[in-house]
Amino acid sequence: MKSKFIDPRMFKFIDWLLFANIVALVLFSFVAIASADSEPLTENTGSLSAAIAQLDLSHSLQQLAWFGVGLLAMFIVLLPDYHAIEEYYKWIYLIIVALLVAVYLFGSQINGTTGWFRIGSSGFQPSEVGKIGMIIVMAHMISKKTQGHDGGIRKVKDIAPILGVFIIPFGLIVIQPDWGTAFVYVFTFVSMLFMARTSLKLIGGMFLAAGAAVPVAWLLMADWQKNRIYSFLGIATPDMTKQQIEDMGMQSKQAIIAVGSGQASGKGLFSLGGESKMSDMFAKQTDFIFASTAEAVGFAGVAVMLLLYILLIFRTLYLATKAKDDFGSLIIVGVAAMTLFHIFENIGMNIGVMPITGIPLPFMSYGGSNLLTNMISFGLVINVSMRRQRWSF
């Protein structure tokens, strides 16, 4: 058992570049969240302390507390060898399914989705933590089919049990209903299959089956979810009132205006000296943190944010190529795919090229469940990368 736990000498092999990248994004988020929450400052605010006293730092301080919890969780994840974690894949899967069943039966409904356990003024979303668990479970099952085999997965009998295990938590998320998170699971799963050299015929067959199920999926969607799609497509249904037609897509339009109004250098953090067009926008510090940040820091600031995300994804994928086995490589690919989907979908819905789904922006959007999920996920990435060497104890 000794070899399954960390040796202090291994800390020098932590990927500090990846860690610094994550810290930079989180620090950026503290300022962005405070700027989104606070009323615009005036030019005659006075001293720095007086200006700070006017800011709404409630969400930023909560995010800071969650970051502290996330750092502790990341450190704990580094301690055992990732293969020791793999041994508990059955328990991990059962806990995920149990939590998703429990939250559907006893959870609170937020924004039309029954996917939260309320804990005081905060909430816990099992589907967020479930992303990590399913990456571990899928990485284990897929690697058992690929380790030592050059051809990858080629037969239906090999992929069928993997798909069967995936379908249960996916279905439990769909019935919440939380299609945004469900699509994250799908994209992550398919990316892992693709990187495991799964036959394109098998993947194509899965997509055809999914396409055939679209009518059923449409029937399962809540009215507010259908309206989001109508809004994205610019379609007005006969049962919509005149006011609903006028309001259709207003949130997306406000976000696009905010992004464009930032121009090259932005209005300045906390909208110093001017009113922000984001004042009527919902979820400025969560789903639409990109729009509120773009308005504040403009193209220049957004370019820095995007560069940090590009470095994060490329560094993560680079580490996947250095993993010592398929299980480790698939864990890293799963985390990279999950993160990439979040980035693409969130920014896309902020600039009007993707429908609004409520997907948060990794390390930037306010929210404890998502931040904790991301910290643990990248803790796993670092865990795999620091153990790519052969060790003798």
N, C-alpha and C positions, 0 to 999 in steps of 0.2 A: 504493500500500500504506500510505502514511503515515496516511491517514484511517481505517484499520482498527484503529489502535492508540490507546491512551489519550493524551490530552493532560492534563498535570497540573492544568489548570484545571477539569477535569471532576470531580475529587474532591470539590469543594464541592457537587456534585449527588448524592452518595451519600445514600441514604435512611437517615440516622442513626437515625431512630425505629425502623425495622425492625431495624437492626443492634443497637440497645440492647435491644430486645425479646428477640432471640436470646441476647445475652450474659446477660441476667437469668435466662433459663431454664437456661442452662448453669451459671451460678453456683449456682442453686438445686439443680441435679443433683449438684454436687460434695458438698454437705452431705448431700443425701438418700441418695446412694450410701454415704457414710461411715457414716451413721446405720444404714442397712440392714445393713452388713457387720459393724459393731462390736458387741461384747457390751455389755449395759446397764451404764451407769456407776452407781456408788453415790453416795449423798449425801456421804459422807466421803472423796471422791476426793482432796481436797487442792488443791494449786495448779493453775492453768490448764495449766502445762506437764506436770504429772503426769497430768492428765486427757487431754491430747492424746496423751501417750505410750501410753495404754491403747487408743487408737482404732486400728482397722484401716483404714488409709488407702491400702492397696495399689491397690485399684480406682480410688479417687478420683484418685490421682496419675497412674495410667495414662490416665484420662479427661482429666486436665489436659494430659498430653502430646499426646493425640490432638486436643484442642481447639487446641493450638498448631499442629499440623500442618494442622488444618482452617482456621485463620486464614490460614496461608500459602497453602493451596489456594484459599481464597476470594479472596485478593488477586490471585493469578495469573489466576483466572477473570475478574477485572474488567479486566485489561489489554487483551485484544483485543475489538474490536467483536463483539457476538454473531453478526453476519452472517458474520464471518470464521470463527467456530466452525461455523456452518451448512455452510460449504463442504466440511467434512470429514465430513458426515453418513454417507457410505458407509463410510468407514474406521471411524467410531464403531460403526456397526451390525455390521460384520464382526468387530471386536474383541470386542463383546459376545457374539456367537454363538460365537466361538472360545473365549472364557473359559468360557462355560456348557458347551460340549462337553468342554473340558479338565477342568473341576471334576467333571463327572459321571464321567469315565473315571479320573481320578487323584486326586480330592479325598478329604478325610477325612469320615467320617460323624459327625455330632454330633446327638444327640437324634433319631436315625432319619432324618436328612436328609443326603444326600451333596452338600453345597453349599459346602464350605469348603476352602480351602487352608491347611494349618497352616504357620505361620512361627514356629518356636520355641514359646513358650508362648502366642502370639497366633494369630489366624486372620484370613483375608481371604475375604469372601463376595462373589463376582462379581455375584450377583443384586442386591445392594444398589447397587453402582456402576452396574449395568445400568439401574436405574430412571432415572438422570439421562440416560444415553445414549439410552434409548428415548423420553424426553420430547423430546429434541432431534430425533431422527429422525422421530417422529410429528408434531411441530410443523412440521417442514419439509414433509413429504408432505401434511399437511392444508392448510397455508397455500397451497401451490401450487394447490390446488383452490378456495380461497376468496378469496384476495387479488384485489380488484377486482371480485368477484362478490357481489351483494347476497343471492342466494338460498341460498348455502351449498351443501353436498353433497346432491344430490337423486337421483343415478343409481347403480345397482349397479356399473356399470363404473368409476365414480370411487372408490368405497369399496373395491372388491375388491382392488386392489393394496396399499392401505394395510393392509387386514386380513391379507393374505398375508404381509406383512413382519412384522406383529405376532405372528402365530401361531407362528413358529419359536422365538423366545426364550421365549414363553409356554409352549410345549410342553416345552422343555428344562428349565424350572423345575418344571413339573408332574411330570416323571419323576424328579426328585431324591429323593423327592417333597417339595415345599414349597408347599402349597396357600395358606398365608397370604400369602406373597410374590406368588404367582400372582394372587390376588384384588386385591392392591395394583395390579399392572399393569393388570388389567381395569378397575378403578374409575377409574384415572388416564386410561386410553385412552378410555373411554366419556365421561368428563367433558369431555375435550378435543373429542371429536366433538360433544357436545351444545352446547358453547360456540361451535363452528364452524357452528352452525345446520344441522346434519345433519338430514335428513328423519327425523321420528319413526317413519315406517314402516320405514326402513332399520334404525334402532336397535332397534325392536321385533322386526324379523326376526332380528337378531343374538341377541336374548334368547331367542326361540323356538328358534333353533338350539342355543343353549347349554343350554336346558332339555331338549332332546331328547338332549343328550350327557351328562346327569347320570348315567344308569345306567353309562355307560362310565367316567365320572370315579370313581364309587363302586368299580368294580372295580379301578381303578388305585391307590386309596388303600391305604396300609399299615394293618395291624390296629390299631396304636396311634393312628392318625388317626381310624379308625372309632370306636374306643373313646372318644375325646374327644367325638365327636358324640353317641354313646350317653349319655355322662356328662352332657352339656349338656341332653339331652332327658329324662334320668332313666330311661333304658331299660336293663333288665338282659337280656342275651342268655342263651339256654339253656346255652351253653358256659362261662359265667362261674362261678368258684368263689364260695363264700360270702364269702371274704375280699375278692375283687375287687369284689363287690357292695357290701360295707361301705366299701371304699376309694374307690368310684366317686365322682368329683367332689370328693375330699377337698381337692385343691389349691384349687379354686374356692371351696369352703366356708371354708377357712382365710383366703383373701383377703377374702371378704365379712365374716368375723368381725373381721379386722384393720381394715378400713375403718370398720365400725360402732363398734369399740372406741375409735377416735380421738375420737368425739363432737364437741363444739364446738371445743375448743382443743387436743386431742391429748394424748398422754402425755408429750410433750416429745421433742426430738431426742435420740437415743442412749438413749431410755427411762430417763432419769435417775430413779432411785429405784424402779424397778419392772421386772418381767420383761415381755417382749413376747410376745404370742401368735404372732408371726411366726417364732419360733425354729425351728419345724418346717417352714417354708415353703421351697420351692425357688425359685431365681431371684429372690430378693428385690431384687437390685440391677439386674436386667435386665427380664424380662417383667412382674414384679409390683412394680416400683418405685412404681407409683401406690398400691398397697395399703399398702406399708411406709411411704410418705410420709404417707398419710392417717392412719395409726395414730399417727405421730409428731406431726404438726402439726394434725390434726383438720380440721373443716369450714372453719375460718377460713383455714388455710394452703392447703388444697385450692382454696378460692375464689380465692385469689391466683394459684395455678397456672393454673386454668381461665381466669381473666381474661387472663393473659398469652397463652394459646393463642387465645382469642377475638380479641384485638388482633392477633396474628400473622396469623391467617387473613383477617380483614377488611382489614388493611393490605395484605396480598399481593393480594387480589382488587381492591382499589382501584387498586393499581399496574397491574394487568392492563388496567383501563379507560383508563389513560393511555399505554399503549404505542403507538408510532408505526406499528406494522404488525401483521398477523395472526400472523406468526411469533413476534414478541416476546410478544404477548398470550397465545398458546397455550403458550409456555414457562412463563409465570407461572401460568396456569390449571393446567397439569400439575403444577407443584410444589405449588400449593395443594391440589389434589385428593389427591395422594400423601400430604401431611402430614395432611390432614383424615381420611383413611381410617385412618392409623396411630393418630391420637388417639382416634377413635371406637371402633375395634376393641380397642385396648389397654385403655382405660378400661372398655369394655363387658365384656371378659373378667375384669377385676379386680372388677367388681361383680355378675357372674353373669348378665348379659343377653346376652352373646355367647360363643360357644365359644372354648376356649383354642387359639390358633393360633401363639403364639410371636412375635407382632408387637411390636416395641419401641415405646416411647413417645418421640417425637422430642425430641431435645436433653436428655432426662431419663434414659433407660435407659443403663446401662453398655454400651459396645461401640464399638470404633474404626470398624468399617466403616459402621455406621449414622450415627454422628456425622459422619464425613467426608462421607458422602453428603448429609446435611442441610446441612452447611456449603457444599459445592460447589453444591447446588441453589439455596440462597438467594443464593449469590454470583451465579448466573445471573440471579436475579430483580433483584438490585441492578444488575447489568450492563445489563439491559434498561431499567430505570427511569431510570438516569442518562444514557441516550442517547436519551431521548424528545424532546430539544431538537434543533433544527437547528444544526449546527456548521460553521464555516468554518475551515480550517487554513492 
